[in-house]
């Protein structure tokens, strides 16, 4: 069985139809979308030449071959590397709940072998890929600015925010001082591996359990990315 990946794209909401058509073109049919908004600071927005816009987060599970094929197509066909266009990232799954679930997510996903030219392009981009992490922060509604101020102080470039409502256990209030059933904000911050520890430490110190934000934070390893050229520019 091929390795499976949690595949995420974040793009401007105005481009929803274009991205849906792209995924349909490449037989990715199980896409889950949620509205979000960006938290990039004004200086970063000025640098990228974009205004503050509403976002859409699209998620799916994909086998490795299809994921790598899409990463290349997002770069060369959707031009996701252009400033303000969006980002894509892949997080490896450690397990999946049975063959039925695997078949569900892979239904209709064709695994046509990429051409030699496409394979060479994918290999070239992998060699240039930054070591990247996805930092996930869950905090009380209305405290995103507190979290992002802390994250930026440690080098974060920006984040994407979605709203969620939890259904946690009776112990959540005891350990974290909050009711997880209330509405929360979930913040996704893409970071280099080098910067991740400092960003997480700063969030815990300035927006953690002892603050009004009651933020909890964890990170996931990202193996493949597109649209993160800003990290490359920073290191040139």
C-alpha positions, 0 to 999 in steps of 0.5 A: 500500500502506498503511503497516505497523506493529509493534504491541505491547500489554503487559497483566497476564497475568490479562487474557490471555483478555480481550485475545485475545477483543478481538483476535479481535473485530476480526479480528487473528489473527496475534498472538505472545505472550510472558510478561514481568514489570514493573519499576516501582518501589514508589513508582510501583506505589503511585501507580497502586494496583496490585501487582507482576504478571506481564505478557504482551507481544502483538505483531503487524504491522498496516496503518495503518488497522487500527492506528489503529482498534484504538488507539481501541478499546483506549482506549474499549472496553478502558479501557487508560488506566486505571491498571495496565490496560496500554499499547499502542504502534505502531512504523512498519516501514521494509520488509517481506519481500515480498508473501507476508509482507504478505499473511500478516500482513494475512490476515483483517484487515478494513479497514472505514472507521471512522465519522466519530465514530470518525475524529474521536476518533482525530484528537483523541487524535493531537493530544494524543499525547506524542512517545514512544520505545521503548528496548530494552535487551539485557543478561545474565540477572540484571542487570535491576535494574542496568539499571533503577536506571540508567534510573530515575535518568534519569527512566524510570518502569518497564519490561517484561522478557522472556527471550531466547536469541540466536544471534549471530555469532562477533564478539559476544564480541570487541566486547561481552565476552559470548556472545550464545548465552547466555540474555539479558533484553530490557527494554522502556522507554517514554519521552518523546522528551525523556527518552530521551537521558539514559536511554540515556546513564545505562544505557550508563554504569552497565550498559554493556559494561564492567559485568557487565550488558554491556547494549546499548541502542537506541531506536525511534520510536513514532507511536501510543500508548494507556494512557500517561496517566501521562506526561500527568499528569506534565506537568500 
